[in-house]
Amino acid sequence: MRTSWRQYANDHPRVVDAALIALLLLAESGTATLNSNLPDAVGDLGWSSALPLAAAASLALLWRRSHPRAVVVFTALCVTAMGGVGYLITPLNLAPVMVALYELAMRVPGRTTRLYCVGVTALIVAASVLGNQYGYPWPLVILSPIFFLPLPVVLGATAQLRARHHVTEERLRIARELHDVVAHHMALANAQAGTAAYLVRSRPDQVQQILTELTGTTATALRELKATVGLLRHTDDTSSPLEPAPGLGRLPELTASFASAGLTVEVTIDGMQRPLPPDVDLAAFRIIQEALTNVTKHAEVDTAGVRLSYRDNRLTITVDNHGKPATVGAGFGLIGMRERARSAGGQFRAGPRPEGGFTVVTELPILSR
């Protein structure tokens, strides 16, 4: 429901603006009528005399996205005029200024927004104090602007930080995907090409098969790169739909691709296999893929082991080899595997084996979080 409302607001901004302005006018006319019935509340000022200023401030919000600074100034001047002629400024009177300040905070760097907030607050407080000809208690005159006007600035800054954090996380996620796809397929293609070069004289009958598999490797790399880069497209763009994210269901295909590069992968499964949440399934596949890629790049071995252990609500993945020496550095591969495990709610550790080789162990939750 939240997503549908947000989508509707994005698709019909003018309808949302019209509803907002109508609500502001209704609220301000109501509070003006109430104040006019209080003894000595507005003196000779009629309740309807505040409506033109309230209407002008509310209507100005239609331009808050294209001219946020000007709308903040205009709405503040309207409220300043209300305070200057003797109206008691309430949070409802300040509402147009608060909406304008929030929009400014979302679109303009923080220091500029803070200066505007301080300026309009001082202006409205000064006008309210100078125009207080009906003896309102001073806390009622100054507290509303001081307390309520900074609120949208804080909310806007918080929303900006959340948006930036989301963008950063999305960039890191795409960077991990690109690294895993490029590193895996480049290492695999390099190993296949090296194997073909080695066998071209001694066993030329196998070279054609390896070259065919090399073509498949590069085609798969291009396809996965297209799918990963497609994550950067707008969500409404469906001209080239993305492929489903890989998971453990593609493990046989993955191990077969390493076999063509000269690395035999022995897969062992302990416990009853169970379906995984999509993010966990992707993390499991990419971690195994990266770990095996590191074996082909750093360990001088022709076999590696992958163990999937299903216990309770956890899946433990162990990838090891018996190469000597174990030379897997703490590069982007290990960092990416650790980040993937943590993002899926799991744990990751890796290190050399006492008897030689290297082991990668990942624990991932089976149930959705």
N, C-alpha and C positions, 0 to 999 in steps of 0.2 A: 504493500500500500504506500509506504514511504517513497519507494522508487517511482511509482506511478504518479504521485503528486508532484515529485521533483521534475519528472519528465514533462508533465503537463505545464508546470510553471515555466520550464525552459522553452517549450513550444508556443506558449501563449502569454508572453510577458505583459502585453497590454491589458489582457483580461485580469491578470493578477494585480496590475497597477490600479485598474479601475476599482476593483474590490477593496484594495488597501485605502484608496482615497475616500471611497464611500464610508468605510468604517471609521476613518479619522474624522470626517465631517460629522458623522452621526454622534460619535463620542464627544467631540468638542461642543456641538450644539447642546448635547445633554448636560454637560458640566456647566456651560454658560447659563443655561436655564436654571440650574440648581443654584448657582452663585447669585443670580439676580433675585432670588427669593430670600436670600439671607439678609438680615438687617444691616444696613450700611456696608454691604459687601462691595458694590460697585458704584455707589453714590448715584450720580445722575446718568451713569452709563447704562444703556440698555443692553440686554443680553445679545440682541441681534447685531450690535455694532462690532462685536468681535468676529463675527462670521466671515466678513470679507477678507480679513487678514488670515484667518484659519484656512479659508478656501484657497487663497493665493499660495500659502505655504504648502498645502496638501497637493495642489495641482502642479506645483513646481517639481514634485517628485517624479513626474513623468520624464524629466530630463536628467535625473540623477546619474544614470549610467553614462551618458555622453558628456555631461558637464558637471562632474561631482563637486568641484570646488565652488563653482558659481551657485549651485543649488544649496550648498551648506550656507554660504553667505546670505542668499536670499531668504531662506527659511529662518535663519537667525535674525535677520532684520525684521521680518514679520512678527516674530515673538518679542523682539526688543520693542517694537511699536506697541504691542499689547501691554507690556510692563510699563512703558513710558507714560501711557495714558491712564494707568491706575488699575489694570487688571492684575489679579493675583495669579502668577504663573504656576501652573500645576504640571505634573508629568504628562497629562494629556495634551496640554498646550505645547510641550516640548517634543511630542512624538514626531512631528515632521523633521525637526532638526536631528533627532536621534537616528531616524531612518537615513537621512542624508549623510550623517557622520559615519554610519556603518558602511554605506556604499563607498565613501571616501577611503575608509580604512581597508576595504577589500581591494581597492584599485590603485592606491597611492602609497609610496613608502611611509613607514611609521612616523618618522620625525615630522614630515609635513602634516600628517593627520593630527598629531599631538599639538602642533602649533595652532592649527585651525580650532581644535577643541578648546584649548586654553583661551584663544581669542574670543570665540563666540560665547563661552561661559562668562568671561569677564564682562563682555558687552551686555549680555542679558541681565546679569546680576546688578551691574551699575544702573541700567535703565529701570530695573524693578525697584531698587533702593531710592533712586531719585524720583520715581513716579508714585511712590507709596504715600498717597495723599489721604488714604482712608484708615491709617493706623494699624495695618496688619502687623502682627508680631514679626520681628526681624528673622527668626528662624524659618518661618513660612516663606519669607521673601527670597532668601538666598540658598536654602538647603536643597530645594528641588533641582535648580540648575547645576549646583556643585556635585550632587550625588548622582544625578541621572545622565548628564551629558557625557561623562567619561565612560559610562557603561558600554555604549555601542562601539567605542574605540577599542576597548579591551576585548569585546566579543569578536570584532573584526580581525584584530591582531591574532587572536587565538585560532580563528578559522583559517587565516592565512598560514599559520604555522602547521596546522593539521594538513592543509592542502600541500604544502611544501614537503612535509614528511611523507605523504602518500606518493607524491611524484618521485621523491628520492627512492622509496622502496620499490616503486615500479621500474625505475631505471636500473636499480641493482638486480631486480629479478630478470629483466631482459638481458642485462649484461651477463648474468650467469648462464642464461640459455644460449646466448651467442658464443660464449667461451666454450661451453660444453659441446655444442654442435661443431664449432670450427676445430677445437682441439682434437676431438675424437676422430672426426672424419679425415682431417689432415694427417694425423698420426697413422690412421689405418691405411690411407692411400699411400703414404710414404713407405709403410711396411710392405704393402702389396707390391709396390713398384720395386723395392729392394729385393724382394723374393723373386720377382720375375727376372730381374737383372742377374741374379745369382744362378737361376736355373736355365737361362737362355741357351747355354752351351751343353750343360750336362743332361738336362731333361726338357728339351724344347716342347715336348708334347703337353706339358703342364702349363706352359707359359700362356697359351691362348685362354685357358680357363681362368688363370689369375688376372689376365688383362680384362676379361669379361667381368669378373668380380670387381675390378678396379673401376670400370665404367659404372657399375651399379653403385659403388661407394660414392663416387662423385655426384651421380644423379640424386642419390638420397641426401647428400650434403646440401645440394642446391635446393631441394624440396624443403628440407627442414629449415634452411636459412630463410627461404621465402615465408614459411609459416611463422618463424620467430620475428622477422622484420614486420610481418603483417600485424603483430601486436601493437605496433606504433600507429596503425591506421585508426581513423575515427570509427567508433563502434557502429555507426550507421552505414558504413561502407561494406557492403556484402558482395562486391564485384568478384572478389577472389576469396571464398570462404576458407578458413583455417582448417588444417587437419586436426583430428583428435590428438590430445597430448599423449605422448608415449607412456607406457606403464610396464609392469612386470609381465603382462601378457606378451610383450615383444621381446622377452628375455631370450627365447630360443633364436630369434632372428639376430639379436645382438651377439650372442656367443658364436653363431655361425659366421658372422662377419669377421670376428677375430680369428677364427679358424683359418679363413682364407689368407690371413696375414701371418700365419705360422704359430699362432698362440692357441693351444687347446685349453678350453675352459671347462672344468668339471663342476657341475651344479649339483648341490645336495639340498634336499628339502626335509626339514624336521617339523613334525606336527602337521596339523590339518591346515591346508591353504584356505585363506579367507579373503574376501574382497576388501580392498583398501579404499579410503577416501581419495578423491582425485588428486589432491595436493600431495598426499603421502605416497600414492602410487607413482606420481611423476618424480618426487624426490628420490624414491627407492631406485627407480630406473636410472636417473641421471647419476646418482652416486656410484652405482655399479659400473655404469658406462665410463665415468671419469677414473675410477679406481683401476679398471682394466686398461684404459688408455695409458695411465701412468706405468703400468706393468710393461706394456710394449715399448714405452719410451725410455724407461730407466732400469728395468731389471732384465738381465741377460738370461731369460728362461723361456721355455717353450710351453709351459703349463702354468695355470693359475686355478685357484679354487674359489667358488662362490657358494656360501652356505646361507640358506634362508631358514630361520628358526622361528616358528610360530608358537608363542607361549602366552597364555592368558590374553591380555589385550596389547601385547607388544610383538613387534616383528624385529628380530635381530639379524642384521645383514653382516656377514663376514667375508671379506675379499682378501686373500693372501697369496703369496708366492714364496718360493724357496730360493730366490736368486741370491747370489753372492758376488759382490756386496749389495746391500739394500741402499739404493741411491735415489730416493724420492724426496725432493726438496720441499720446503714449506712455501710453495709458490701459490699461484692463483687456483690451481686445482684443489689443493687441500683446503684453502680458504673457502672456495665455492662449495665444496662438499659439507664443510662445517656449517656454513650459512644455510644450506638447503635443509640439513637435518634440524637445525634450530627453528627455521621458519615453519617446518611441519610439526613442531612440538616434540622433537626427538633429541637424542644426544649423539655425539660423534667423538671418536678417538682414533688415532692412527700412530703407528710407530714401528720401528724395526723389531724383528723377531730375534730372540736370544740365539737361536740356532741359525740365523741368517734369513734374509728375505724381509718382507714388509707385510704388515697387516692393517687393514682398515675395518673398523667395527662401527656400525651404526644401529642405534635402537630407535624405532619409530612406533608411534601409536597406531593401533589397528582401527580403533573406533574414532568417529568424527569428534572433533573438539567442540 
